Amino acid sequence: MASSKEYLNYILEQLSEAGDVTHRAMMGEFIIYYRGKVAGGIYNDRFLVKPVKSAKEYMPEAVYELPYKGAKEMLLVENIENREFLKGLLEAMYEELPEPKPKKKK
Protein backbone atom coordinates (compact mmCIF):
# COMPACT_ATOMS: atom_id res chain seq x y z
CA MET A 1 0.00 0.00 0.00
CA ALA A 2 1.40 3.38 -0.97
CA SER A 3 1.28 6.42 1.27
CA SER A 4 -1.19 9.19 0.50
CA LYS A 5 -0.26 12.73 -0.48
CA GLU A 6 -2.68 13.90 2.22
CA TYR A 7 -0.68 12.12 4.93
CA LEU A 8 2.59 13.45 3.46
CA ASN A 9 1.24 17.00 3.50
CA TYR A 10 0.02 16.58 7.07
CA ILE A 11 3.43 15.36 8.27
CA LEU A 12 5.24 18.13 6.36
CA GLU A 13 2.95 20.69 8.00
CA GLN A 14 3.63 19.18 11.43
CA LEU A 15 7.39 19.31 10.74
CA SER A 16 7.30 22.88 9.42
CA GLU A 17 8.54 24.40 12.68
CA ALA A 18 11.77 22.38 12.42
CA GLY A 19 12.65 24.27 9.20
CA ASP A 20 14.53 22.85 6.18
CA VAL A 21 12.45 19.68 5.88
CA THR A 22 12.17 18.31 2.36
CA HIS A 23 10.95 15.09 0.82
CA ARG A 24 11.38 12.89 -2.21
CA ALA A 25 8.94 10.36 -3.60
CA MET A 26 10.26 6.82 -3.89
CA MET A 27 8.21 3.83 -5.05
CA GLY A 28 4.90 5.13 -3.67
CA GLU A 29 6.45 6.22 -0.38
CA PHE A 30 8.31 9.37 0.72
CA ILE A 31 11.82 9.91 2.08
CA ILE A 32 12.02 12.76 4.62
CA TYR A 33 15.17 14.90 4.74
CA TYR A 34 16.18 17.24 7.52
CA ARG A 35 18.81 19.81 6.57
CA GLY A 36 19.84 17.61 3.64
CA LYS A 37 20.19 14.36 5.59
CA VAL A 38 17.79 11.41 5.47
CA ALA A 39 15.92 11.41 8.79
CA GLY A 40 13.23 8.89 7.95
CA GLY A 41 10.24 8.47 5.73
CA ILE A 42 6.57 7.92 5.30
CA TYR A 43 5.68 4.30 4.66
CA ASN A 44 2.09 3.04 4.48
CA ASP A 45 0.93 6.31 6.04
CA ARG A 46 3.27 5.90 9.02
CA PHE A 47 6.06 8.34 9.92
CA LEU A 48 9.21 6.34 10.67
CA VAL A 49 12.66 7.67 11.60
CA LYS A 50 16.12 6.16 11.62
CA PRO A 51 16.84 4.39 14.92
CA VAL A 52 19.85 6.49 15.87
CA LYS A 53 20.78 6.64 19.56
CA SER A 54 19.33 10.12 20.09
CA ALA A 55 15.97 9.11 18.57
CA LYS A 56 15.79 6.06 20.83
CA GLU A 57 16.56 8.26 23.84
CA TYR A 58 14.05 10.92 22.75
CA MET A 59 11.32 8.29 22.27
CA PRO A 60 12.17 5.50 24.74
CA GLU A 61 8.78 3.82 24.26
CA ALA A 62 8.98 3.86 20.45
CA VAL A 63 8.13 0.69 18.58
CA TYR A 64 10.37 -0.70 15.85
CA GLU A 65 8.60 -1.31 12.56
CA LEU A 66 9.63 -2.37 9.08
CA PRO A 67 9.05 0.33 6.48
CA TYR A 68 8.73 -2.39 3.82
CA LYS A 69 9.66 -6.03 3.38
CA GLY A 70 13.42 -6.57 3.46
CA ALA A 71 14.25 -3.17 4.95
CA LYS A 72 15.96 -2.36 8.23
CA GLU A 73 13.69 -1.58 11.16
CA MET A 74 12.91 2.03 11.94
CA LEU A 75 11.21 3.80 14.84
CA LEU A 76 7.52 4.62 14.58
CA VAL A 77 6.75 8.21 15.53
CA GLU A 78 3.35 8.20 17.21
CA ASN A 79 3.32 11.72 18.70
CA ILE A 80 2.76 13.40 15.32
CA GLU A 81 0.26 15.94 16.66
CA ASN A 82 2.92 17.71 18.77
CA ARG A 83 4.98 20.03 16.55
CA GLU A 84 7.43 20.96 19.32
CA PHE A 85 8.08 17.27 19.97
CA LEU A 86 8.74 16.64 16.27
CA LYS A 87 11.04 19.66 16.00
CA GLY A 88 12.99 18.48 19.05
CA LEU A 89 13.22 14.96 17.64
CA LEU A 90 14.73 16.09 14.34
CA GLU A 91 17.11 18.49 16.07
CA ALA A 92 18.25 15.76 18.47
CA MET A 93 18.84 13.32 15.61
CA TYR A 94 20.62 15.65 13.19
CA GLU A 95 24.24 15.15 14.29
CA GLU A 96 23.88 11.35 14.18
CA LEU A 97 22.29 11.18 10.75
CA PRO A 98 24.64 10.01 8.00
CA GLU A 99 25.97 12.58 5.57
CA PRO A 100 24.36 12.42 2.13
CA LYS A 101 26.21 10.26 -0.37
CA PRO A 102 27.91 12.29 -3.10
CA LYS A 103 26.14 12.14 -6.44
CA LYS A 104 27.92 10.10 -9.07
CA LYS A 105 29.31 12.08 -11.99
CA LYS A 106 28.49 10.80 -15.44
Summary of the structure (lengths in Angstrom):
residues: 106
radius of gyration: 13.2
end to end distance: 34.2
largest distance: 44.9
contacts: 277
relative contact order: 0.20
helix: 31%
strand: 26%
